[in-house]
């Protein structure tokens, strides 16, 4: 027996979702019905998906149910889009890794839009995957990426190995947003030029800027073509109602509104990413500002260092942390996960240091490089820079990370032993 929907207020609680845990314990975020509905419909507009006069769009964004991209994928139904769900590992079975798995699913499902975390495309590149060899991808007309900055090499790999609709390179829709508000701050737009390394536009209704360092009154100024803190200067309907169990909104306010103030003293949302707004209005994310490397007074995000390190074919993944604290000299540690059978010998270590020096500066060459079996990542595929940094500074693992919010919780044990050995 069918039942009519029950009307509820715009801000009636809809769900609790958890932040990824890249900066510490995941936050239990409560969103409202109205704001999320608007954000999901807006996402379909930016992704250029919906119902069409023929067979309609088929939308697949690979995600676990613990990542907000799962919610966003289901939200595409509101625009009349068919969604395609995959249950399983994107890399196939552990004993026989196969990074073509999702591409075969895209071919079998006839997906027109395929999205995944940036780490997935980097893994496909490293594994030498050629998607067009694994099925008919002729319906695929867009590829999406989020979770972390997409390396220039991954852009080139996608353009080289995916279909070319109407003879043109496939559209790559890069988004950057968060579980925090169930949407995107920066995203793609099919009508705008696509520049490698950039997100094309600021999302509809999002007053996003790159802010300079806050002055004594907590005010920053909007920067163009300079790196600053990603802020949103006006409220968005999908921002959290509150955090579950957060007394007097203390954690909510300290998480986003502790750095900047508007002209009337009101708090301004600071997201925790380094951003550069380009003169054309696009945006480039340089990694988490919470995990900033500060070498001898020069600050930088981690994305550029990862790009230099992971360009080496021997390197599958990497993580860098800066242990500068309490006035002590900076100690920059680089952890690398290498291909099976490859060891961190003197020649490779020398080449890694040389690449970092060339791409960045001599000041950003790590003090130590260590080989590890895995890089800790959240369920959404984000590197856990800040939790590992806190762990190495002496915090207990259970205080800075939630293992069931991780993709590879067993990786933490190595870092715990490493931390204990340095104390």
C-alpha positions as CSV (number, residue, x, y, z in Angstrom):
1,X,0.0,0.0,0.0
2,X,1.5,3.3,-1.1
3,X,1.9,6.1,1.4
4,X,2.1,9.8,0.7
5,X,5.3,11.6,1.7
6,X,5.0,13.4,5.0
7,X,5.7,17.1,4.8
8,X,8.5,18.3,7.2
9,X,10.1,21.7,7.8
10,X,13.0,22.7,5.6
11,X,15.5,22.1,8.4
12,X,14.0,18.9,9.7
13,X,17.0,16.5,10.4
14,X,17.6,14.1,7.5
15,X,20.7,12.0,8.4
16,X,23.9,11.8,10.3
17,X,27.0,11.5,8.2
18,X,30.6,11.3,9.4
19,X,33.5,13.4,8.2
20,X,36.4,11.4,6.7
21,X,38.7,11.7,9.7
22,X,41.7,13.3,7.9
23,X,42.1,15.8,10.7
24,X,41.2,13.6,13.7
25,X,38.2,11.8,15.0
26,X,35.3,11.9,12.5
27,X,32.6,14.5,13.2
28,X,29.0,13.3,13.4
29,X,27.3,15.8,11.1
30,X,23.5,16.3,11.1
31,X,22.1,17.7,7.8
32,X,18.6,18.9,7.0
33,X,16.1,17.8,4.3
34,X,15.8,21.1,2.4
35,X,19.5,22.0,2.2
36,X,20.5,18.5,1.1
37,X,17.8,18.4,-1.6
38,X,18.9,21.7,-3.1
39,X,22.6,20.6,-3.0
40,X,21.9,17.3,-4.7
41,X,19.8,18.9,-7.5
42,X,22.6,21.5,-7.9
43,X,25.2,18.6,-8.2
44,X,23.2,17.1,-11.1
45,X,23.3,20.4,-12.9
46,X,27.1,20.8,-12.5
47,X,27.6,17.1,-13.5
48,X,25.4,17.7,-16.5
49,X,23.4,14.5,-15.8
50,X,19.7,13.9,-15.9
51,X,16.8,12.4,-17.9
52,X,17.0,12.6,-21.7
53,X,14.7,11.8,-24.5
54,X,16.5,8.6,-25.4
55,X,17.8,6.2,-22.8
56,X,18.8,8.8,-20.2
57,X,22.1,9.3,-18.3
58,X,23.6,6.5,-16.2
59,X,25.6,7.8,-13.3
60,X,28.2,5.8,-11.3
61,X,30.5,7.3,-8.7
62,X,32.4,4.6,-7.0
63,X,32.0,5.0,-3.2
64,X,31.5,3.1,0.0
65,X,28.4,3.9,2.0
66,X,30.7,5.6,4.5
67,X,31.6,8.4,2.1
68,X,29.3,11.4,1.3
69,X,29.8,10.6,-2.4
70,X,27.5,7.6,-1.8
71,X,24.7,10.0,-0.7
72,X,25.5,12.3,-3.7
73,X,25.2,9.4,-6.1
74,X,21.8,8.4,-4.7
75,X,20.8,12.1,-4.9
76,X,21.2,12.0,-8.7
77,X,17.9,10.1,-8.8
78,X,16.1,13.3,-8.2
79,X,17.2,14.6,-11.6
80,X,15.8,11.6,-13.4
81,X,19.2,9.9,-13.7
82,X,19.7,6.2,-13.5
83,X,22.4,5.3,-11.0
84,X,24.7,2.3,-11.3
85,X,25.9,0.7,-8.0
86,X,29.0,-1.4,-7.6
87,X,29.5,-3.6,-4.6
88,X,33.2,-4.7,-4.1
89,X,36.8,-3.5,-4.2
90,X,37.9,-1.2,-7.1
91,X,41.1,-3.2,-7.2
92,X,39.6,-6.7,-7.4
93,X,40.7,-9.4,-5.0
94,X,43.7,-8.8,-2.7
95,X,45.5,-11.9,-3.9
96,X,45.2,-10.9,-7.5
97,X,44.8,-7.1,-7.8
98,X,43.0,-5.9,-11.0
99,X,42.5,-2.2,-11.4
100,X,40.5,-2.7,-14.6
101,X,37.5,-3.9,-12.4
102,X,35.6,-0.7,-12.4
103,X,36.2,0.1,-16.0
104,X,34.7,-3.3,-16.9
105,X,31.7,-2.4,-14.7
106,X,31.3,1.0,-16.5
107,X,31.3,-0.8,-19.8
108,X,28.7,-3.5,-18.7
109,X,26.4,-0.9,-17.1
110,X,26.6,1.6,-20.0
111,X,27.5,4.4,-17.6
112,X,27.6,7.9,-19.2
113,X,29.3,9.5,-16.2
114,X,31.9,7.7,-14.1
115,X,33.5,9.2,-10.9
116,X,35.9,8.0,-8.3
117,X,38.5,9.3,-5.9
118,X,41.7,10.8,-7.3
119,X,43.7,8.0,-5.8
120,X,41.9,5.5,-8.0
121,X,43.1,7.1,-11.3
122,X,46.6,7.4,-9.9
123,X,46.5,3.6,-9.2
124,X,45.2,2.8,-12.7
125,X,48.0,4.8,-14.1
126,X,50.6,3.0,-12.0
127,X,49.1,-0.4,-12.9
128,X,49.2,0.4,-16.6
129,X,45.5,0.0,-17.1
130,X,44.0,0.7,-20.6
131,X,40.3,1.1,-20.0
132,X,39.3,0.9,-23.7
133,X,40.7,-2.7,-23.8
134,X,38.2,-3.8,-21.2
135,X,34.8,-3.3,-22.8
136,X,32.7,-0.9,-24.7
137,X,33.0,2.5,-23.2
138,X,31.3,4.3,-26.1
139,X,28.5,5.8,-23.9
140,X,31.0,7.3,-21.4
141,X,31.2,11.1,-21.9
142,X,32.4,12.4,-18.5
143,X,34.9,11.3,-15.8
144,X,34.6,12.8,-12.3
145,X,37.3,13.0,-9.6
146,X,37.4,14.2,-5.9
147,X,38.8,13.3,-2.5
148,X,42.2,14.9,-3.2
149,X,43.8,16.9,-5.9
150,X,44.1,15.1,-9.3
151,X,47.7,15.0,-10.5
152,X,48.5,16.4,-13.9
153,X,49.7,13.0,-14.9
154,X,46.2,11.6,-14.1
155,X,44.6,14.2,-16.3
156,X,46.8,13.1,-19.2
157,X,46.2,9.4,-18.5
158,X,42.4,9.9,-18.5
159,X,42.5,11.9,-21.7
160,X,44.8,9.3,-23.4
161,X,42.9,6.1,-22.3
162,X,39.2,7.1,-22.2
163,X,36.8,7.7,-25.1
164,X,36.9,11.0,-27.0
165,X,33.2,12.1,-27.5
166,X,32.8,13.8,-30.8
167,X,36.6,13.5,-31.3
168,X,37.4,15.7,-28.3
169,X,39.1,14.8,-25.0
170,X,36.6,13.5,-22.5
171,X,35.3,16.0,-20.0
172,X,36.9,15.7,-16.6
173,X,34.6,17.1,-13.8
174,X,36.8,17.8,-10.8
175,X,35.0,18.7,-7.6
176,X,36.2,19.8,-4.1
177,X,33.7,20.1,-1.3
178,X,33.0,18.0,1.8
179,X,30.8,15.7,3.9
180,X,30.5,18.8,6.1
181,X,27.8,20.3,3.8
182,X,27.1,17.3,1.5
183,X,28.3,19.1,-1.6
184,X,30.9,21.0,-3.6
185,X,32.6,24.4,-3.2
186,X,34.4,24.1,-6.5
187,X,33.3,22.0,-9.4
188,X,33.0,21.5,-13.1
189,X,30.8,23.1,-15.8
190,X,30.5,21.6,-19.2
191,X,30.3,25.0,-21.0
192,X,33.5,26.3,-19.6
193,X,37.1,25.6,-20.8
194,X,38.9,22.8,-19.0
195,X,42.5,23.5,-17.9
196,X,44.6,20.7,-16.6
197,X,45.0,20.9,-12.8
198,X,42.1,23.3,-12.2
199,X,38.5,23.0,-11.1
200,X,36.5,25.1,-13.6
201,X,34.1,27.1,-11.5
202,X,32.9,27.9,-8.0
203,X,29.7,26.0,-7.3
204,X,26.3,27.7,-7.8
205,X,25.4,29.7,-4.7
206,X,28.8,29.2,-3.0
207,X,30.7,32.5,-2.1
208,X,34.1,30.8,-2.1
209,X,37.3,32.8,-1.9
210,X,41.0,32.3,-1.0
211,X,41.7,34.4,2.1
212,X,44.9,35.9,3.3
213,X,46.1,35.3,6.8
214,X,43.7,36.8,9.4
215,X,44.6,40.1,10.9
216,X,44.2,41.1,14.5
217,X,40.4,41.5,14.1
218,X,40.1,38.1,12.4
219,X,39.5,39.5,9.0
220,X,41.1,38.3,5.8
221,X,41.2,39.7,2.3
222,X,40.2,37.8,-0.9
223,X,43.2,36.8,-3.0
224,X,43.4,36.2,-6.8
225,X,46.2,34.1,-8.2
226,X,47.7,33.6,-4.7
227,X,47.3,30.7,-2.3
228,X,45.1,31.3,0.7
229,X,42.7,29.6,3.0
230,X,39.5,28.3,1.4
231,X,36.6,30.2,2.9
232,X,32.8,30.5,2.2
233,X,31.7,34.1,3.2
234,X,28.0,33.5,3.0
235,X,25.8,30.7,4.4
236,X,24.8,27.8,2.3
237,X,21.4,25.9,2.9
238,X,23.2,22.5,3.2
239,X,25.6,23.5,6.0
240,X,25.2,21.4,9.1
241,X,22.3,21.8,11.4
242,X,24.6,20.7,14.2
243,X,27.0,17.9,15.3
244,X,25.3,15.0,17.1
245,X,25.9,15.3,20.9
246,X,27.9,18.6,20.5
247,X,27.2,20.6,23.6
248,X,26.3,24.3,22.8
249,X,27.7,23.7,19.2
250,X,31.2,24.0,20.7
251,X,32.9,21.6,18.3
252,X,30.9,22.8,15.3
253,X,31.9,26.4,15.8
254,X,35.5,25.6,16.5
255,X,35.8,23.3,13.5
256,X,34.8,26.0,10.9
257,X,34.4,29.5,12.4
258,X,37.5,29.9,14.7
259,X,39.8,31.8,12.3
260,X,37.9,34.5,10.4
261,X,35.3,37.2,11.2
262,X,33.2,39.2,8.9
263,X,32.8,43.0,9.1
264,X,30.1,42.7,11.7
265,X,32.0,40.2,13.8
266,X,30.1,37.2,12.4
267,X,32.0,33.9,11.9
268,X,33.2,33.0,8.4
269,X,33.4,29.3,7.3
270,X,37.0,28.2,6.9
271,X,37.2,24.8,5.3
272,X,40.8,23.8,6.0
273,X,42.1,23.6,2.4
274,X,44.7,25.7,0.6
275,X,43.1,27.3,-2.5
276,X,44.2,29.5,-5.4
277,X,41.5,31.3,-7.4
278,X,42.8,31.8,-10.9
279,X,42.2,35.0,-12.9
280,X,39.7,33.1,-15.1
281,X,37.7,32.1,-12.0
282,X,38.8,28.5,-11.7
283,X,40.3,27.0,-8.6
284,X,43.3,24.9,-7.6
285,X,43.5,23.0,-4.3
286,X,46.9,22.5,-2.8
287,X,45.9,20.1,0.0
288,X,44.8,20.5,3.6
289,X,45.9,23.7,5.4
290,X,45.7,21.7,8.6
291,X,48.6,19.6,7.4
292,X,50.8,22.4,6.2
293,X,54.5,21.9,5.9
294,X,56.3,24.9,7.4
295,X,60.0,24.6,6.5
296,X,62.1,27.5,7.8
297,X,59.2,29.9,7.6
298,X,58.0,28.8,4.1
299,X,54.6,27.3,4.2
300,X,53.2,24.9,1.6
301,X,50.5,22.3,1.1
302,X,51.4,18.7,0.5
303,X,49.9,18.2,-3.0
304,X,53.0,19.5,-4.8
305,X,55.3,17.2,-2.9
306,X,53.1,14.2,-3.6
307,X,53.1,15.0,-7.3
308,X,56.9,15.0,-7.4
309,X,57.2,11.8,-5.4
310,X,54.5,9.7,-7.0
311,X,55.7,10.6,-10.5
312,X,58.3,7.9,-9.9
313,X,56.9,4.5,-11.2
314,X,58.3,2.7,-8.2
315,X,56.1,4.7,-5.8
316,X,52.5,3.5,-5.4
317,X,51.6,5.9,-2.6
318,X,53.2,8.4,-0.2
319,X,52.6,10.4,3.0
320,X,54.5,13.4,4.4
321,X,54.3,14.9,7.9
322,X,56.2,17.8,9.4
323,X,57.0,17.3,13.0
324,X,57.8,21.0,13.8
325,X,56.3,21.7,17.2
326,X,57.0,23.5,20.5
327,X,59.7,25.6,18.9
328,X,61.8,22.6,17.9
329,X,63.4,22.5,14.5
330,X,61.3,21.0,11.7
331,X,61.7,17.3,11.0
332,X,60.1,16.3,7.7
333,X,59.3,12.6,7.3
334,X,58.3,11.0,4.0
335,X,56.8,7.6,4.0
336,X,56.6,5.7,0.6
337,X,54.7,2.6,-0.4
338,X,56.6,1.0,-3.2
339,X,55.7,-1.6,-5.8
340,X,56.0,-5.3,-4.8
341,X,59.6,-6.4,-5.0
342,X,61.0,-2.8,-4.9
343,X,63.2,-1.7,-1.9
344,X,64.1,1.8,-0.9
345,X,67.7,1.6,-1.8
346,X,70.2,4.5,-2.0
347,X,69.6,5.2,-5.7
348,X,65.8,5.5,-5.4
349,X,66.1,7.6,-2.3
350,X,68.5,10.0,-4.0
351,X,66.2,10.3,-7.0
352,X,63.2,11.1,-4.7
353,X,65.2,13.8,-3.0
354,X,66.3,15.3,-6.3
355,X,62.7,15.4,-7.6
356,X,61.4,17.2,-4.5
357,X,64.3,19.7,-4.7
358,X,63.6,20.4,-8.4
359,X,59.8,20.6,-8.0
360,X,59.8,22.6,-4.7
361,X,63.1,23.7,-3.1
362,X,66.0,22.3,-1.2
363,X,64.2,23.3,2.0
364,X,61.4,20.9,1.3
365,X,63.7,17.8,0.9
366,X,62.7,15.4,3.7
367,X,65.0,14.8,6.6
368,X,64.1,11.1,6.5
369,X,62.4,8.7,4.0
370,X,61.0,5.4,5.1
371,X,59.4,2.5,3.2
372,X,56.1,1.3,4.5
373,X,53.6,-1.4,3.4
374,X,50.6,1.0,3.3
375,X,49.6,4.6,3.6
376,X,46.7,5.1,6.0
377,X,43.6,6.3,4.2
378,X,40.1,7.1,5.1
379,X,37.1,5.2,3.6
380,X,36.9,8.0,1.1
381,X,40.5,7.5,0.0
382,X,42.0,10.6,1.7
383,X,45.5,10.4,3.2
384,X,45.5,10.7,6.9
385,X,48.2,13.3,7.3
386,X,47.2,15.0,10.5
387,X,46.2,11.9,12.5
388,X,49.5,10.3,11.7
389,X,51.3,13.5,12.6
390,X,49.5,13.6,16.0
391,X,50.4,9.9,16.5
392,X,54.1,10.6,15.8
393,X,53.9,13.4,18.3
394,X,52.8,11.1,21.0
395,X,49.0,10.9,20.9
396,X,47.2,7.6,21.3
397,X,45.8,6.2,18.1
398,X,42.2,6.0,19.5
399,X,42.4,9.7,20.3
400,X,43.1,10.9,16.8
401,X,41.5,8.3,14.5
402,X,38.5,6.0,14.2
403,X,39.6,2.7,12.7
404,X,36.2,1.7,11.3
405,X,36.3,5.0,9.3
406,X,39.5,3.8,7.6
407,X,40.0,1.9,4.4
408,X,43.1,0.1,5.8
409,X,43.1,0.2,9.6
410,X,45.7,-2.5,9.9
411,X,48.3,0.0,8.4
412,X,48.3,2.0,11.7
413,X,50.3,-0.6,13.7
414,X,53.5,0.1,11.7
415,X,53.3,3.8,12.5
416,X,52.6,3.1,16.2
417,X,55.7,1.0,16.4
418,X,57.7,3.7,14.5
419,X,56.4,6.4,17.0
420,X,57.3,4.2,20.0
421,X,60.8,3.7,18.6
422,X,61.4,7.5,18.3
423,X,60.3,8.4,21.8
